[in-house]
Amino acid sequence: MNREMTLDNLKGIGEKTRMVFEKAGVHNIGDLLSYYPRTYRKFNEISDTAHAMEGEELVVYGRLERELTLQYIKRFQIVSSIICDTVGSIYVRWFNMPYLRNSLEKGAYYVFCGKVVKKGNRLILEQPAVYKFQQYEELQKQLQPVYVLTKGLTNQMITKTVRQALDRMDLSKDYLSEEIRKRFQLAEYDYAIEQIHFPKDEHHLMLARKRLVFDEFFLFILALRLFKEQRAAAENHFEIKRIPLTEQVIEGLNYSLTNAQKRVWNEIQDDMTGSKIMSRLIQGDVGSGKTILAFLAMLLAAGNGLQSSLMVPTEVLARQHFEALEKLLEGQKLPFKAVLLTGSMTAKEKRIAYEKISSKEVDMIIGTHALIQEKVEYHRLGLVITDEQHRFGVKQREELGNKGEEPHTLVMSATPIPRTLAVILYGDLEISVVDELPANRLPIKNCVVNTTYRKKAYDFIGNEIKNGHQAYIICPMVEESEQIEAEDVLSYTAEIRKIFPEKISIEFLHGRMKAKEKNDIMERFLRNEIQILVSTTVVEVGVNVPNATVMMIENAERFGLAQLHQLRGRVGRGNAQSYCIMVSGASNNKPPKRLEILNKSNDGFYIASEDLKLRGPGDILGVRQSGLMEFKIGDIFTDASVLQNACDAAADVLQNDPELSQPQHLVLHQKLQYYMSNELKKLNL
């Protein structure tokens, strides 16, 4: 059995079950083995009936006082009895489990684990799992995997399927050499994959996780280095020369470029006019002026007879960039044309755009993922730019690049990452940093408050709206949840509509809405037809709304530092003073330390470095911490040291065997090929 075999090669997996797994993204054995538990369950200490409390879990070792009785109530079969221990007794019942009458004996002792409910004045241990004492003692030594579930997929189903796959797979050939494993103190792969799913204890889990985190980073870095080698060898076959036009455009702007922008622009020009193909990342904080650098690069390409494309993550942002570019072209009477291409355009609109692109009627193309569709044929595509690059996978960048004859590549990100990590994570790119904000940009004023401040916040927002401005309010959830106490978009919108005057338009936005609905809401907000937008983090990478001056973030303690900084960057984009109100719902009314960091600084790179210090080793029972880079198990912040080790190991391997052609790297080469074709494209990097 190998990794690429489908799940129906396993016993008990029919078409229906296979389809349920596929909904969860598990298409083959390899996907199954890397479908890591989201957390682990620890079996509680045995208590007694005196500690029974409504709504709480109870583990009790007791005697089954009487034989189980069976009742039929409506469509339920209810089996019940009484458990007695040394301090008292409690009623127990099960639904639709009549077979228990044949397996549980009156007078016998068992460990019962279940939730306590109250019916009338009586406490009842409901639907408990039942174990023999020695069996439960063994379970207490182990950690039970808890997986992310989708409809029709149970934890038991996944556990059983993973166990069967592990039993049938031969994982003894480790692709990491013994030398690397010893140097970085890594467990063997077969041990790690077994222990990540079924750990004996926390120590074994830590060893397994460290190895698999290393693997994920190591393979990713190897893939990037190979991409970089290919690009480094690529000659610049475009004859590009510096043109006076770009300097005229810079002089014609109604503002001056910062020194950082000038430095990065020179780096871009050097690349595009040099002997090798450009592969460059521009890292710049929100509002640092990366977009004008992209436009200048597109003008340089157009002035040399080449087309360029700019791909962004949302349609509204694409439209806004397109309008800004057209304004620049018309305002400075430049002899170039641009076109917009998005997924929601009609078939006729797309056909017209395709014709303009293929006939070189247009020089600059701005759009979303529609830019990489098969029907799009470019005419001498010389420059490819992706904005908010972490929203696009490596493979998507490659697909766009493949639309031309090895075009220059420029990627941009407003997500602050410490340079030490950026050098590793973007190992296929040269890095430029725009570390200076425009002189006319007023710093955002921040405050961290508790929930008692809400009325003052609403009054403040109302006053900003009276002055013609707008506000965002961010909630962590779409709708109310019984499991999580946090603000949700739908309930929150309904509540504040009662608080603010009817003339103030309040709408909501969340990721479950259709693309057309989301675009409509954002465009209305952009036109100030909506004054308050209640949203989830879908606005994190949104349009530029200079009129929005307030960002209020509910349950701010639930968000990571980088994400909070990105959200805050939605305001402060105009000339008016802007504000960020972070509302902490922490039960002790003491805001987390990371909120204080945001309160004191607007510098994204400082915040990123502090985030790195704060995260620490993470919760051992949470396999992966929430973070920007969507690795399956690794986290670039909490696992920064492992990331560095993986980088060192990759460098050593490639230095000694650049082609991975030596016999000792045969298994590694096979593993890397599988990774690049199956796993790399799934990464949100």
Secondary structure, 3 states (H helix, E strand, C coil): CCCCCCHHHCCCCCHHHHHHHHHCCCCCHHHHHCCCCCEEEECCCCECHHHCCCCCEEEEEEEECCCCEEEEECCEEEEEEEEECCCCEEEEEEECCCCHHHHCCCCCEEEEEEEEEEECCEEEEEEEEEECHHHHHHHHCCEEEECCCCCCCCHHHHHHHHHHHHHHCCCCCCCCCHHHHHHCCCCCHHHHHHHHHCCCCHHHHHHHHHHHHHHHHHHHHHHHHHHHHHHHCCECCCCCCCCHHHHHHHHHCCCCCCHHHHHHHHHHHHHHCCCECCEEEEEECCCCCHHHHHHHHHHHHHHCCCEEEEECCCHHHHHHHHHHHHHHHHHCCCCCCEEEECCCCCHHHHHHHHHHHHCCCCCEEEECHHHHCCCCCCCCEEEEEECCHHHCCHHHHHHHHCCCCCCEEEEEECCCCCHHHHHHHCCCCEEEEECCCCCCCCCCEEEEEEHHHHHHHHHHHHHHHHCCCEEEEECCECCCCCCCCCCEHHHHHHHHHHHCCCCCCEEEECCCCCHHHHHHHHHHHHCCCCCEEEECHHHCCCCCCCCEEEEEECCHHHCCHHHHHHHHCCCCCCCCCCEEEEEECCCCCCCCHHHHHHHHCCCHHHHHHHHHHHHCCCCCCCCCCCCCCCCCCCCCCCCHHHHHHHHHHHHHHHHHCCCCCCHHHHHHHHHHHHHHHHHHHHCCC
